Amino acid sequence: MKSLINVPETVVADALRGLAVAHPGLAVDVDNRVVVRRDAPVAGKVGLVSGGGSGHEPLHGGFVGPGMLSAACPGEVFTSPVPDQMVRAAAAVDSGAGVLFVVKNYTGDVLNFDMAAELAEDEGIQVAKVLVNDDVAVTDSLYTAGRRGTGATLFVEKLAGAAAEEGAPLERVEAIGRQVNERARSFGVALTAVTTPAKGSPTFDLPEGELELGIGIHGEPGRERRAMMTAREIADYAVDVVLADLRPTGPVLVLVNGMGGTPLLELYGFNAEVRRVLDERGVVVARTLVGNYVTSLDMAGCSVTLCEVDEELLRLWDAPVETPALRWGR
């Protein structure tokens, strides 16, 4: 497998060095694996910290900046960051208003963020947590107890981040994050297997002419394998599964997310099919985001995330944001 890397052992550090020189608004500590908005801590502002294994870029480092995360902690590829990283990040962004940890529901992430919260509180930092568990594909997986955290992480980080930017207190920022998670559901599809730098070959076998419905962002198995389907058929299946669980009565945010190996040409075509299904089901679309945001290295495929919003959440979505991966309104 050909890859644009030096050696697998330095792939995360090399990426962080590249992130630093591309985005001077970020302070990137390559050795300690912490990415912080350069103006942190911001007086009176709640800090938002998230993180997880590398390989899902731009999640999370690409979402650090005004209107979204205050800091991110990248682990090794598909491996949770360690508590020391999280405590260092919390200390760097805490202005005295407290820190919110946004945690995807993967066992390593949950355990390490829980430990980090205890250590941070021992240092006098008030910490709250939001657990993201939006994936409707499977109840338990290789990496989780309960539903996995996937595309809704972007919605939680953006909407809670906007509230924090406005000066909302920690309790309010936490409540918004939890509300967004409760109102969001996701479903992913893999067209190819993922290849990690260390392995250099696909991590599981997905025969030519088949796809996996309900895949996780680490290549975890989904619900079932089927013969290859058209974009129309995939949209019908994925959107209906999400709607059956979410049952929205109001307008929704839509994220059509690429898994890293699918071109935008195909993602926009797939988005047209997603919108067709939503229109047919009478679901009103408030905003749509299409692109590679919560990825799985080189995996070809996509995921669909819907989040039901009210006027307040829609206002927070439209609020200014300036990060490497999302920027509007500033």
Rosetta blueprint (number, residue, H / E / L):
1 M L
2 K L
3 S L
4 L L
5 I L
6 N L
7 V L
8 P H
9 E H
10 T H
11 V H
12 V H
13 A H
14 D H
15 A H
16 L H
17 R H
18 G H
19 L H
20 A H
21 V H
22 A H
23 H L
24 P L
25 G L
26 L E
27 A E
28 V E
29 D E
30 V L
31 D L
32 N L
33 R L
34 V E
35 V E
36 V E
37 R E
38 R L
39 D L
40 A L
41 P L
42 V L
43 A L
44 G L
45 K L
46 V L
47 G E
48 L E
49 V E
50 S E
51 G E
52 G E
53 G E
54 S E
55 G L
56 H L
57 E L
58 P L
59 L L
60 H L
61 G H
62 G H
63 F H
64 V E
65 G L
66 P L
67 G L
68 M L
69 L E
70 S L
71 A E
72 A E
73 C E
74 P E
75 G E
76 E E
77 V E
78 F L
79 T L
80 S L
81 P L
82 V L
83 P H
84 D H
85 Q H
86 M H
87 V H
88 R H
89 A H
90 A H
91 A H
92 A H
93 V H
94 D L
95 S L
96 G L
97 A L
98 G L
99 V E
100 L E
101 F E
102 V E
103 V E
104 K E
105 N L
106 Y L
107 T H
108 G H
109 D H
110 V H
111 L H
112 N H
113 F H
114 D H
115 M H
116 A H
117 A H
118 E H
119 L H
120 A H
121 E H
122 D H
123 E L
124 G L
125 I L
126 Q L
127 V E
128 A E
129 K E
130 V E
131 L E
132 V E
133 N L
134 D L
135 D E
136 V L
137 A L
138 V L
139 T L
140 D L
141 S L
142 L L
143 Y L
144 T L
145 A L
146 G L
147 R L
148 R L
149 G L
150 T L
151 G L
152 A H
153 T H
154 L H
155 F H
156 V H
157 E H
158 K H
159 L H
160 A H
161 G H
162 A H
163 A H
164 A H
165 E H
166 E L
167 G L
168 A L
169 P L
170 L H
171 E H
172 R H
173 V H
174 E H
175 A H
176 I H
177 G H
178 R H
179 Q H
180 V H
181 N H
182 E H
183 R L
184 A E
185 R E
186 S E
187 F E
188 G E
189 V E
190 A E
191 L L
192 T L
193 A L
194 V L
195 T E
196 T L
197 P L
198 A L
199 K L
200 G L
201 S L
202 P E
203 T L
204 F L
205 D L
206 L L
207 P L
208 E L
209 G L
210 E E
211 L E
212 E E
213 L E
214 G L
215 I L
216 G L
217 I L
218 H L
219 G L
220 E L
221 P L
222 G L
223 R L
224 E E
225 R E
226 R E
227 A E
228 M L
229 M L
230 T L
231 A H
232 R H
233 E H
234 I H
235 A H
236 D H
237 Y H
238 A H
239 V H
240 D H
241 V H
242 V H
243 L H
244 A H
245 D H
246 L H
247 R L
248 P L
249 T L
250 G L
251 P L
252 V E
253 L E
254 V E
255 L E
256 V E
257 N E
258 G E
259 M L
260 G E
261 G L
262 T L
263 P L
264 L H
265 L H
266 E H
267 L H
268 Y H
269 G H
270 F H
271 N H
272 A H
273 E H
274 V H
275 R H
276 R H
277 V H
278 L H
279 D H
280 E H
281 R L
282 G L
283 V L
284 V L
285 V E
286 A E
287 R E
288 T E
289 L E
290 V E
291 G E
292 N L
293 Y L
294 V L
295 T L
296 S L
297 L L
298 D L
299 M E
300 A L
301 G E
302 C E
303 S E
304 V E
305 T E
306 L E
307 C E
308 E E
309 V L
310 D L
311 E H
312 E H
313 L H
314 L H
315 R H
316 L H
317 W H
318 D H
319 A L
320 P L
321 V E
322 E E
323 T L
324 P L
325 A L
326 L L
327 R E
328 W E
329 G L
330 R L
